[in-house]
Amino acid sequence: MDAAKVAKEVSRLPEKHRAALNWCYVLDPRSKDASPTRACKKLGTSFQGLADLLRDARQMLINRGA
């Protein structure tokens, strides 16, 4: 039940925030797509921007009780 609740709340996040969470928690760290540089290019942001997206996405989930 908890996983379903978290998945539902993640799906409601803005696209870039969802993508940042996916990069951090879902992608296989051995894949080429898991590099922070590729994630930044895909999201059109800097390393700090990627960190900000992750922080903000986590906080949004906390605020929603997920």
LUMVEXTOR-272036 format. One record per atom (N, C-alpha, C): residue number from 1; x, y, z; atom name; residue in one letter. Coordinates in Angstrom, 2 decimals. Layout:
<recs>
<rec k="NUM" east="X" north="Y" up="Z" a="CA" r="A"/>
...
</recs>
This chain:
<recs>
<rec k="1" east="0.81" north="-1.20" up="0.00" a="N" r="M"/>
<rec k="1" east="0.00" north="0.00" up="0.00" a="CA" r="M"/>
<rec k="1" east="0.86" north="1.27" up="0.00" a="C" r="M"/>
<rec k="2" east="1.92" north="1.25" up="0.81" a="N" r="D"/>
<rec k="2" east="2.78" north="2.44" up="0.85" a="CA" r="D"/>
<rec k="2" east="3.42" north="2.71" up="-0.50" a="C" r="D"/>
<rec k="3" east="3.88" north="1.66" up="-1.16" a="N" r="A"/>
<rec k="3" east="4.52" north="1.84" up="-2.47" a="CA" r="A"/>
<rec k="3" east="3.53" north="2.42" up="-3.48" a="C" r="A"/>
<rec k="4" east="2.30" north="1.97" up="-3.44" a="N" r="A"/>
<rec k="4" east="1.28" north="2.48" up="-4.35" a="CA" r="A"/>
<rec k="4" east="1.01" north="3.96" up="-4.08" a="C" r="A"/>
<rec k="5" east="0.98" north="4.33" up="-2.80" a="N" r="K"/>
<rec k="5" east="0.74" north="5.73" up="-2.43" a="CA" r="K"/>
<rec k="5" east="1.89" north="6.61" up="-2.92" a="C" r="K"/>
<rec k="6" east="3.12" north="6.15" up="-2.71" a="N" r="V"/>
<rec k="6" east="4.28" north="6.93" up="-3.15" a="CA" r="V"/>
<rec k="6" east="4.28" north="7.04" up="-4.67" a="C" r="V"/>
<rec k="7" east="4.02" north="5.95" up="-5.37" a="N" r="A"/>
<rec k="7" east="3.99" north="5.97" up="-6.84" a="CA" r="A"/>
<rec k="7" east="2.94" north="6.95" up="-7.35" a="C" r="A"/>
<rec k="8" east="1.80" north="6.98" up="-6.71" a="N" r="K"/>
<rec k="8" east="0.73" north="7.91" up="-7.12" a="CA" r="K"/>
<rec k="8" east="1.17" north="9.35" up="-6.92" a="C" r="K"/>
<rec k="9" east="1.78" north="9.62" up="-5.78" a="N" r="E"/>
<rec k="9" east="2.23" north="10.99" up="-5.51" a="CA" r="E"/>
<rec k="9" east="3.38" north="11.40" up="-6.43" a="C" r="E"/>
<rec k="10" east="4.28" north="10.49" up="-6.73" a="N" r="V"/>
<rec k="10" east="5.38" north="10.80" up="-7.66" a="CA" r="V"/>
<rec k="10" east="4.80" north="11.14" up="-9.03" a="C" r="V"/>
<rec k="11" east="3.79" north="10.41" up="-9.46" a="N" r="S"/>
<rec k="11" east="3.19" north="10.67" up="-10.78" a="CA" r="S"/>
<rec k="11" east="2.55" north="12.05" up="-10.86" a="C" r="S"/>
<rec k="12" east="2.24" north="12.64" up="-9.72" a="N" r="R"/>
<rec k="12" east="1.61" north="13.97" up="-9.69" a="CA" r="R"/>
<rec k="12" east="2.63" north="15.11" up="-9.65" a="C" r="R"/>
<rec k="13" east="3.91" north="14.77" up="-9.52" a="N" r="L"/>
<rec k="13" east="4.95" north="15.81" up="-9.48" a="CA" r="L"/>
<rec k="13" east="5.16" north="16.40" up="-10.88" a="C" r="L"/>
<rec k="14" east="5.71" north="17.61" up="-10.95" a="N" r="P"/>
<rec k="14" east="6.08" north="18.17" up="-12.26" a="CA" r="P"/>
<rec k="14" east="7.08" north="17.25" up="-12.97" a="C" r="P"/>
<rec k="15" east="7.07" north="17.27" up="-14.27" a="N" r="E"/>
<rec k="15" east="7.86" north="16.34" up="-15.09" a="CA" r="E"/>
<rec k="15" east="9.35" north="16.31" up="-14.73" a="C" r="E"/>
<rec k="16" east="9.97" north="17.47" up="-14.60" a="N" r="K"/>
<rec k="16" east="11.40" north="17.50" up="-14.31" a="CA" r="K"/>
<rec k="16" east="11.71" north="16.91" up="-12.93" a="C" r="K"/>
<rec k="17" east="10.83" north="17.11" up="-11.98" a="N" r="H"/>
<rec k="17" east="11.02" north="16.56" up="-10.64" a="CA" r="H"/>
<rec k="17" east="10.88" north="15.03" up="-10.68" a="C" r="H"/>
<rec k="18" east="9.90" north="14.55" up="-11.43" a="N" r="R"/>
<rec k="18" east="9.75" north="13.09" up="-11.60" a="CA" r="R"/>
<rec k="18" east="10.99" north="12.49" up="-12.24" a="C" r="R"/>
<rec k="19" east="11.49" north="13.16" up="-13.28" a="N" r="A"/>
<rec k="19" east="12.66" north="12.65" up="-14.00" a="CA" r="A"/>
<rec k="19" east="13.89" north="12.62" up="-13.08" a="C" r="A"/>
<rec k="20" east="14.05" north="13.62" up="-12.24" a="N" r="A"/>
<rec k="20" east="15.18" north="13.66" up="-11.32" a="CA" r="A"/>
<rec k="20" east="15.09" north="12.51" up="-10.32" a="C" r="A"/>
<rec k="21" east="13.91" north="12.26" up="-9.79" a="N" r="L"/>
<rec k="21" east="13.73" north="11.14" up="-8.86" a="CA" r="L"/>
<rec k="21" east="13.98" north="9.81" up="-9.56" a="C" r="L"/>
<rec k="22" east="13.51" north="9.69" up="-10.78" a="N" r="N"/>
<rec k="22" east="13.74" north="8.47" up="-11.55" a="CA" r="N"/>
<rec k="22" east="15.23" north="8.24" up="-11.75" a="C" r="N"/>
<rec k="23" east="15.94" north="9.30" up="-12.10" a="N" r="W"/>
<rec k="23" east="17.38" north="9.20" up="-12.29" a="CA" r="W"/>
<rec k="23" east="18.07" north="8.74" up="-11.00" a="C" r="W"/>
<rec k="24" east="17.66" north="9.31" up="-9.88" a="N" r="C"/>
<rec k="24" east="18.32" north="9.03" up="-8.61" a="CA" r="C"/>
<rec k="24" east="17.99" north="7.65" up="-8.04" a="C" r="C"/>
<rec k="25" east="16.73" north="7.23" up="-8.15" a="N" r="Y"/>
<rec k="25" east="16.28" north="6.03" up="-7.44" a="CA" r="Y"/>
<rec k="25" east="15.97" north="4.83" up="-8.31" a="C" r="Y"/>
<rec k="26" east="15.73" north="5.02" up="-9.60" a="N" r="V"/>
<rec k="26" east="15.25" north="3.92" up="-10.42" a="CA" r="V"/>
<rec k="26" east="16.30" north="3.40" up="-11.40" a="C" r="V"/>
<rec k="27" east="17.02" north="4.30" up="-12.05" a="N" r="L"/>
<rec k="27" east="17.99" north="3.88" up="-13.07" a="CA" r="L"/>
<rec k="27" east="19.09" north="3.02" up="-12.47" a="C" r="L"/>
<rec k="28" east="19.51" north="2.03" up="-13.24" a="N" r="D"/>
<rec k="28" east="20.64" north="1.19" up="-12.86" a="CA" r="D"/>
<rec k="28" east="21.89" north="2.06" up="-12.86" a="C" r="D"/>
<rec k="29" east="22.59" north="2.16" up="-11.74" a="N" r="P"/>
<rec k="29" east="23.76" north="3.05" up="-11.68" a="CA" r="P"/>
<rec k="29" east="24.88" north="2.67" up="-12.65" a="C" r="P"/>
<rec k="30" east="24.83" north="1.47" up="-13.19" a="N" r="R"/>
<rec k="30" east="25.86" north="1.04" up="-14.15" a="CA" r="R"/>
<rec k="30" east="25.53" north="1.46" up="-15.58" a="C" r="R"/>
<rec k="31" east="24.31" north="1.93" up="-15.82" a="N" r="S"/>
<rec k="31" east="23.93" north="2.31" up="-17.18" a="CA" r="S"/>
<rec k="31" east="24.50" north="3.68" up="-17.54" a="C" r="S"/>
<rec k="32" east="24.68" north="3.89" up="-18.83" a="N" r="K"/>
<rec k="32" east="25.19" north="5.17" up="-19.31" a="CA" r="K"/>
<rec k="32" east="24.24" north="6.30" up="-18.97" a="C" r="K"/>
<rec k="33" east="22.94" north="6.01" up="-18.97" a="N" r="D"/>
<rec k="33" east="21.93" north="7.04" up="-18.68" a="CA" r="D"/>
<rec k="33" east="21.97" north="7.50" up="-17.24" a="C" r="D"/>
<rec k="34" east="22.66" north="6.77" up="-16.38" a="N" r="A"/>
<rec k="34" east="22.69" north="7.11" up="-14.96" a="CA" r="A"/>
<rec k="34" east="23.74" north="8.17" up="-14.63" a="C" r="A"/>
<rec k="35" east="24.52" north="8.59" up="-15.59" a="N" r="S"/>
<rec k="35" east="25.53" north="9.60" up="-15.27" a="CA" r="S"/>
<rec k="35" east="24.86" north="10.94" up="-14.97" a="C" r="S"/>
<rec k="36" east="25.35" north="11.65" up="-13.98" a="N" r="P"/>
<rec k="36" east="24.77" north="12.96" up="-13.66" a="CA" r="P"/>
<rec k="36" east="24.86" north="13.94" up="-14.83" a="C" r="P"/>
<rec k="37" east="25.93" north="13.83" up="-15.61" a="N" r="T"/>
<rec k="37" east="26.08" north="14.72" up="-16.77" a="CA" r="T"/>
<rec k="37" east="24.95" north="14.51" up="-17.76" a="C" r="T"/>
<rec k="38" east="24.63" north="13.25" up="-18.05" a="N" r="R"/>
<rec k="38" east="23.52" north="12.96" up="-18.98" a="CA" r="R"/>
<rec k="38" east="22.18" north="13.42" up="-18.40" a="C" r="R"/>
<rec k="39" east="21.99" north="13.21" up="-17.12" a="N" r="A"/>
<rec k="39" east="20.75" north="13.64" up="-16.49" a="CA" r="A"/>
<rec k="39" east="20.59" north="15.16" up="-16.60" a="C" r="A"/>
<rec k="40" east="21.68" north="15.87" up="-16.37" a="N" r="C"/>
<rec k="40" east="21.64" north="17.33" up="-16.48" a="CA" r="C"/>
<rec k="40" east="21.31" north="17.78" up="-17.90" a="C" r="C"/>
<rec k="41" east="21.94" north="17.14" up="-18.88" a="N" r="K"/>
<rec k="41" east="21.67" north="17.49" up="-20.27" a="CA" r="K"/>
<rec k="41" east="20.22" north="17.21" up="-20.63" a="C" r="K"/>
<rec k="42" east="19.72" north="16.04" up="-20.20" a="N" r="K"/>
<rec k="42" east="18.34" north="15.66" up="-20.50" a="CA" r="K"/>
<rec k="42" east="17.35" north="16.65" up="-19.89" a="C" r="K"/>
<rec k="43" east="17.66" north="17.11" up="-18.68" a="N" r="L"/>
<rec k="43" east="16.75" north="18.02" up="-17.98" a="CA" r="L"/>
<rec k="43" east="17.04" north="19.48" up="-18.29" a="C" r="L"/>
<rec k="44" east="18.12" north="19.75" up="-19.00" a="N" r="G"/>
<rec k="44" east="18.47" north="21.13" up="-19.33" a="CA" r="G"/>
<rec k="44" east="18.85" north="21.94" up="-18.11" a="C" r="G"/>
<rec k="45" east="19.65" north="21.34" up="-17.23" a="N" r="T"/>
<rec k="45" east="20.01" north="22.02" up="-16.00" a="CA" r="T"/>
<rec k="45" east="21.47" north="21.74" up="-15.65" a="C" r="T"/>
<rec k="46" east="21.94" north="22.39" up="-14.62" a="N" r="S"/>
<rec k="46" east="23.30" north="22.20" up="-14.12" a="CA" r="S"/>
<rec k="46" east="23.30" north="21.11" up="-13.04" a="C" r="S"/>
<rec k="47" east="24.49" north="20.79" up="-12.53" a="N" r="F"/>
<rec k="47" east="24.56" north="19.85" up="-11.42" a="CA" r="F"/>
<rec k="47" east="23.79" north="20.40" up="-10.22" a="C" r="F"/>
<rec k="48" east="23.96" north="21.68" up="-9.95" a="N" r="Q"/>
<rec k="48" east="23.22" north="22.29" up="-8.83" a="CA" r="Q"/>
<rec k="48" east="21.72" north="22.26" up="-9.10" a="C" r="Q"/>
<rec k="49" east="21.34" north="22.48" up="-10.35" a="N" r="G"/>
<rec k="49" east="19.92" north="22.42" up="-10.72" a="CA" r="G"/>
<rec k="49" east="19.35" north="21.03" up="-10.49" a="C" r="G"/>
<rec k="50" east="20.13" north="20.00" up="-10.83" a="N" r="L"/>
<rec k="50" east="19.69" north="18.62" up="-10.60" a="CA" r="L"/>
<rec k="50" east="19.53" north="18.37" up="-9.10" a="C" r="L"/>
<rec k="51" east="20.48" north="18.82" up="-8.32" a="N" r="A"/>
<rec k="51" east="20.38" north="18.68" up="-6.86" a="CA" r="A"/>
<rec k="51" east="19.17" north="19.41" up="-6.32" a="C" r="A"/>
<rec k="52" east="18.89" north="20.59" up="-6.86" a="N" r="D"/>
<rec k="52" east="17.72" north="21.37" up="-6.42" a="CA" r="D"/>
<rec k="52" east="16.42" north="20.64" up="-6.78" a="C" r="D"/>
<rec k="53" east="16.37" north="20.06" up="-7.98" a="N" r="L"/>
<rec k="53" east="15.18" north="19.32" up="-8.39" a="CA" r="L"/>
<rec k="53" east="14.93" north="18.13" up="-7.45" a="C" r="L"/>
<rec k="54" east="15.99" north="17.42" up="-7.10" a="N" r="L"/>
<rec k="54" east="15.86" north="16.29" up="-6.18" a="CA" r="L"/>
<rec k="54" east="15.39" north="16.75" up="-4.81" a="C" r="L"/>
<rec k="55" east="16.01" north="17.79" up="-4.29" a="N" r="R"/>
<rec k="55" east="15.62" north="18.31" up="-2.98" a="CA" r="R"/>
<rec k="55" east="14.16" north="18.75" up="-2.98" a="C" r="R"/>
<rec k="56" east="13.78" north="19.49" up="-4.01" a="N" r="D"/>
<rec k="56" east="12.41" north="19.99" up="-4.09" a="CA" r="D"/>
<rec k="56" east="11.40" north="18.86" up="-4.26" a="C" r="D"/>
<rec k="57" east="11.74" north="17.86" up="-5.09" a="N" r="A"/>
<rec k="57" east="10.83" north="16.73" up="-5.29" a="CA" r="A"/>
<rec k="57" east="10.63" north="15.96" up="-3.99" a="C" r="A"/>
<rec k="58" east="11.71" north="15.72" up="-3.27" a="N" r="R"/>
<rec k="58" east="11.60" north="15.03" up="-1.98" a="CA" r="R"/>
<rec k="58" east="10.73" north="15.82" up="-1.02" a="C" r="R"/>
<rec k="59" east="10.94" north="17.13" up="-0.99" a="N" r="Q"/>
<rec k="59" east="10.16" north="17.97" up="-0.07" a="CA" r="Q"/>
<rec k="59" east="8.68" north="17.98" up="-0.46" a="C" r="Q"/>
<rec k="60" east="8.39" north="18.00" up="-1.75" a="N" r="M"/>
<rec k="60" east="6.99" north="17.94" up="-2.20" a="CA" r="M"/>
<rec k="60" east="6.33" north="16.64" up="-1.73" a="C" r="M"/>
<rec k="61" east="7.05" north="15.54" up="-1.82" a="N" r="L"/>
<rec k="61" east="6.50" north="14.26" up="-1.38" a="CA" r="L"/>
<rec k="61" east="6.29" north="14.24" up="0.12" a="C" r="L"/>
<rec k="62" east="7.22" north="14.81" up="0.86" a="N" r="I"/>
<rec k="62" east="7.06" north="14.90" up="2.32" a="CA" r="I"/>
<rec k="62" east="5.83" north="15.74" up="2.65" a="C" r="I"/>
<rec k="63" east="5.69" north="16.88" up="1.98" a="N" r="N"/>
<rec k="63" east="4.56" north="17.77" up="2.24" a="CA" r="N"/>
<rec k="63" east="3.22" north="17.11" up="1.94" a="C" r="N"/>
<rec k="64" east="3.22" north="16.19" up="0.99" a="N" r="R"/>
<rec k="64" east="1.98" north="15.47" up="0.60" a="CA" r="R"/>
<rec k="64" east="1.76" north="14.23" up="1.46" a="C" r="R"/>
<rec k="65" east="2.67" north="13.97" up="2.37" a="N" r="G"/>
<rec k="65" east="2.52" north="12.83" up="3.26" a="CA" r="G"/>
<rec k="65" east="2.84" north="11.50" up="2.62" a="C" r="G"/>
<rec k="66" east="3.62" north="11.53" up="1.53" a="N" r="A"/>
<rec k="66" east="3.99" north="10.28" up="0.85" a="CA" r="A"/>
<rec k="66" east="5.21" north="9.66" up="1.46" a="C" r="A"/>
</recs>
